[in-house]
Amino acid sequence: MDSIKISTAQNIDISYEIAGLGERIAARCIDLGIFLVLGIIALILMGASEATMSGGGKIIFIVFLAIFVFYDLVCELIMDGQSLGKKVLKIKVISLDGGQPTLSQYILRWLFRTIDFGIPLGWGVVALVSVIVTKNHQRLGDILGKTTLIKTNPRTQFTNMAFSFSLPETYEAQFKDVLHLNDREIELIHEVLTSYYQTGNAELIYTMAAKTKAHIVVSIPAGMNELQFLETVLKDYKHLTSMVNV
């Protein structure tokens, strides 16, 4: 499987599995299926009006056209880089710098859909060829927006993943200062652990542990290694934030 290594703002290299052509096509087919259903509903509503292009019919047509045109842009903005089809296929848009794409990146992807999927250019032939030949499987909009699509589910299911188990009621946090971390930093630690479980690259663990220790100003207790430290940080964060939200 093709993957992409992205250096995050914390200078941690994370490997993501790139979404394949089949997954992109399947996601697009689901989205088009949604439009087909909406189009049928729109035609029924327009047919129920006195005339297809009467005032009511025109409004229905304009609303449907607006949904069709802005669907991808709005969905990716409010659904963290996913349309309904992408969500079903568990793929999402990500910036090549490792973060969530900016508004301008989403807009660039959206603007160049006309070229990637335009009818005069062969119903997606441009996008198809571009995804096949580019290193990171990018369509033209991705190349210009510096984005690509990755899989959101891990390649392998790990039973020892930090958030895959429930903590006992008697659990006590060892590092209460983990509350100084934010959700994105915790997500990054989770991704580092995921990458380590997949690749065995211990350097990621050492680097992430050092940065986390410095950030929350703690020392690793005797008898605890860096991997156990990061797993404990996630457990503590989960425990302490759940206590706050009660």
N, C-alpha and C positions, 0 to 999 in steps of 0.2 A: 504494500500500500504506500502511496506517495504521502509524504509528510512535509511540513514546513516548520523550520525553527525560527522562532520569533524572540527577539530580545526585548523584554519588558522595560518599563521605566525604572525598575529596580535593578536593571542589568542582570536579570536572570533569564537564561535561554530556555524556552519551553517548546517542546515539539507537539504540534497538532497534526492530526490526520486530515488531509485535504478531502473535501467532498468530491466524489467521483462524478463523471458525466451522467451515469445512469441515475444517480440520486438527484442531480440537478433537474434532469428531464422529468423524473417522476414527480418532483415537487411542483414543477411548472404545470404538469398535467392536472394535478390536484387543484391548483389555483384556477386553471382554465375551466375545470369542471365546475368550480364554484361560480364563475362568471356565466357559464352555460345555464345553470339553474336560475341565477338572478336574471339573465336575459329572457328566459321563458316566462318568469314571473312578471317582468316588465312588459312583455308582449301581451300577456293576459290582461294586465291592468290597463294597457293602452287600448286594447280591443274592447274593453268594457266601457271606455269613454265614448261619447257620441261620435267623435271622429278621431282617427289615429293621431293627427297633428293638431288637435284642438288644444286649448290652454292646458288642460290636465295632461294630455298626451305628451305635449312638449316638455312639461316639467318632469314627468317620469323619464323621458328620454335623456334629458340633461342630467338628471340625478344618476342614471345608470352610466352615462358616458363619463361623468366625474369620478364615479367609483372605479371604473375600468382604468382611467388614466392615472389616478393618484393612489390606487390600491397598494402597489409595491412600496412606494415611498412612505406612505402613512404607516403601513404595517411594520416596516423595518425600523421606523423611528420609535414606535410605541411598543414593539414586541422584541426589543433587543436584537435587531438584525434578522428577524424571521418574518416570513409571511405564514399563512396558515399551512400552505404546502410544505414549506421548509420546516415548520414545527413538527408536522407529522413525520417527515423523513429525518428529523433530528439533525439538521444542519443549520448553520447560521453564518451571517456575514461578519467578518472580523477585519480590523485594520491590520496592515502588514507591520505596524509598529507594536502590535500586541494588545492594543486597547480597543475599546468600543469605537467604531467609526464616528467621525464628527458629522455635523449636519451637512457640511459642504461635500464630504465624501459620499454620503447617502444621496445627495442631490446629483452628483456626477454620475453615479451608478444609474440613477433613475433617468436622467436626461439622455444617456446614450443607449437606453433600451430601444429607442426608435431605430438606431442603426443595428444593434445586436439582433433585434427580433422583428424589424420592419418587414412588411409585406413586399415592398419593391426589391428587398435584398434577400428574398427567399425564405421568409418565415423562420428566421433563427439560424440560417446557415452561417452568418458571420460569427455569432456566438458559439455555435458548434465547433467551427474550425479553430477559433481562438482558444477555447477551452482545451481542445485536443493538443494543440501545438505549444502552448505556453507552459513554462516550468511549473507555475503554481496553479494551473488550470483556471486561468482568469479569462472572462469575456472582456470585450473592449472597455465596458464601463468599469470593470474591476481594475484593469490596468491603469486607467486614467485616475480612478479614485483611490488607487493604492489599497485595494481590498481583495479578499478572496473568501471562499466558503470553506468552512471546516465542519467536521462532525462534532456534535456536542456530547455524544455518548462515548465512554472509553472503549478502546479496542478490546479490552478484557475486563470482565467483572472481577473485582478484588474483594474478598471477604474481609480483608484487614484494612479497608479504606477508612479514613478517619471519621467520616460521617455516616458510615454504614451500620452503626450499632447504636443502641440506646444506652445511656449512662444510668448506672444504678442510682436509686434515690439517695443513697448514702455518699455519693461521690462528692469529693471536696477538691476545689481548684487549687493547684499548686502555684500558678502564676496569675495572680489577680490583675496584674498590670496588662494582661492581654486585652483588656477593654480599651486600651489606648490604640489598638489596631482598628482599622475600618474594614468594612465588608470586602472591599476589593483586595486588601492585603491578605485577609484570611482566604479569599478565593485563590490568590496566587500561591499561598502555602499549600493549599489543597491540590493545585495543579502541579506543583513541584513534587509532591508525594506521589501523585498519579503517574507522572513521568518517571519517577524513580522505580516504582513498582513495575512499570512496563519495560524500562531499559536497563535498570540496574546502575545508572549513572550516579555514583555517590557524590560526585563533585557538586551536583545540584543541591544535595542535602546540606553539605558543609557550607556552601555559599549562602543558602537561604537561612540556615540556623544562625550564622554569624550576623547577618543583617537583622534578623528578628531579635536576637539578644541585644544588639546595640540599640534597636528602636525602643524596646520596652525596658531596657536597662536592668537585665537580670543575668545571672550566671547559671550555667547548667550544673545541677547538683551532682555530686559524686555518684557514680554508678549508673548515670543516665547518659546515653550517647545522643548524637545530634538528631538521628531519626526519631528516637523516642521523645526527644524534646519537642520536635515539630508536631508529632502526633498528640502530645500532651497539650501543646498550645491550642490546637484545634478543639480538643475535648474541653479544655477550660473555657474557651470562648463560647462554645455551644452551651455549656452549663451556665456560665455567668449571664449570657444574654437571655437565656430562657428564664432565669430568675428575675431579670429586669422586666421581662415582658409579661410576667404572671400578674 
